């Protein structure tokens, strides 16, 4: 009674069964990292605007604040991702 045209697809079902809770945790961690990056960059740029207003150097501290905060945020994200996804 074995019909060769019927294929057993049970191994595909086992691969598709994932823990949705662990996937949700990963998504929330990554979205949290994006929010942290946005906050760091916003604070750095805001600090640059305030420093430019105080010292009357229009584009200097805005550039320093935005580029410095971008560099800091990028470093922070790389550091956090390396902790979230350790190498085997």
C-alpha positions as CSV (number, residue, x, y, z in Angstrom):
1,X,0.0,0.0,0.0
2,X,3.0,2.4,-0.3
3,X,2.2,4.9,-2.9
4,X,5.4,6.5,-4.3
5,X,3.6,9.6,-5.3
6,X,2.8,10.5,-1.7
7,X,5.7,12.3,-0.1
8,X,6.2,12.4,3.7
9,X,6.5,16.1,4.6
10,X,6.8,15.7,8.4
11,X,10.4,16.8,8.4
12,X,9.3,20.2,7.0
13,X,6.8,20.6,9.8
14,X,9.4,20.1,12.5
15,X,11.6,22.8,11.0
16,X,8.7,25.2,10.9
17,X,7.9,24.6,14.6
18,X,9.8,27.3,16.4
19,X,9.3,28.9,19.7
20,X,7.5,32.1,19.1
21,X,8.4,33.5,22.5
22,X,12.2,33.3,21.7
23,X,11.6,35.0,18.3
24,X,9.6,37.7,20.0
25,X,12.4,38.3,22.5
26,X,14.9,38.7,19.7
27,X,12.7,41.2,17.9
28,X,12.2,43.2,21.1
29,X,16.0,43.2,21.8
30,X,16.8,44.5,18.3
31,X,14.0,47.1,18.4
32,X,15.3,48.2,21.8
33,X,18.8,48.6,20.3
34,X,17.3,50.8,17.5
35,X,15.7,53.0,20.1
36,X,18.9,53.3,22.0
37,X,20.7,54.3,18.9
38,X,18.1,57.0,18.1
39,X,18.3,58.4,21.6
40,X,22.1,58.5,21.6
41,X,22.2,60.3,18.3
42,X,19.4,62.7,19.3
43,X,21.2,63.6,22.6
44,X,24.5,64.1,20.8
45,X,23.0,66.4,18.1
46,X,21.0,68.3,20.7
47,X,24.1,68.8,22.8
48,X,25.9,70.1,19.7
49,X,23.1,72.6,18.9
50,X,23.2,73.9,22.5
51,X,27.0,74.1,22.5
52,X,26.9,76.0,19.2
53,X,24.4,78.4,20.6
54,X,26.5,79.0,23.7
55,X,29.9,79.4,22.0
56,X,28.5,81.0,18.8
57,X,30.2,78.6,16.5
58,X,27.3,77.6,14.2
59,X,28.2,74.3,12.4
60,X,31.2,73.1,14.5
61,X,29.6,71.5,17.5
62,X,26.6,70.3,15.6
63,X,28.9,68.3,13.4
64,X,31.1,67.1,16.3
65,X,28.0,66.1,18.3
66,X,26.2,64.3,15.5
67,X,29.3,62.5,14.2
68,X,30.5,61.7,17.7
69,X,27.1,60.4,18.8
70,X,26.8,58.3,15.6
71,X,30.2,56.8,16.2
72,X,29.3,56.1,19.9
73,X,25.9,54.6,18.9
74,X,27.5,52.4,16.2
75,X,30.1,51.1,18.7
76,X,27.3,50.5,21.3
77,X,25.2,48.5,18.8
78,X,28.1,46.4,17.6
79,X,29.0,45.6,21.2
80,X,25.4,44.7,22.1
81,X,24.9,42.5,19.0
82,X,28.1,40.6,19.7
83,X,26.7,39.8,23.1
84,X,23.3,38.8,21.7
85,X,24.7,36.5,19.0
86,X,27.9,34.9,20.4
87,X,30.1,33.1,17.9
88,X,30.1,29.3,18.1
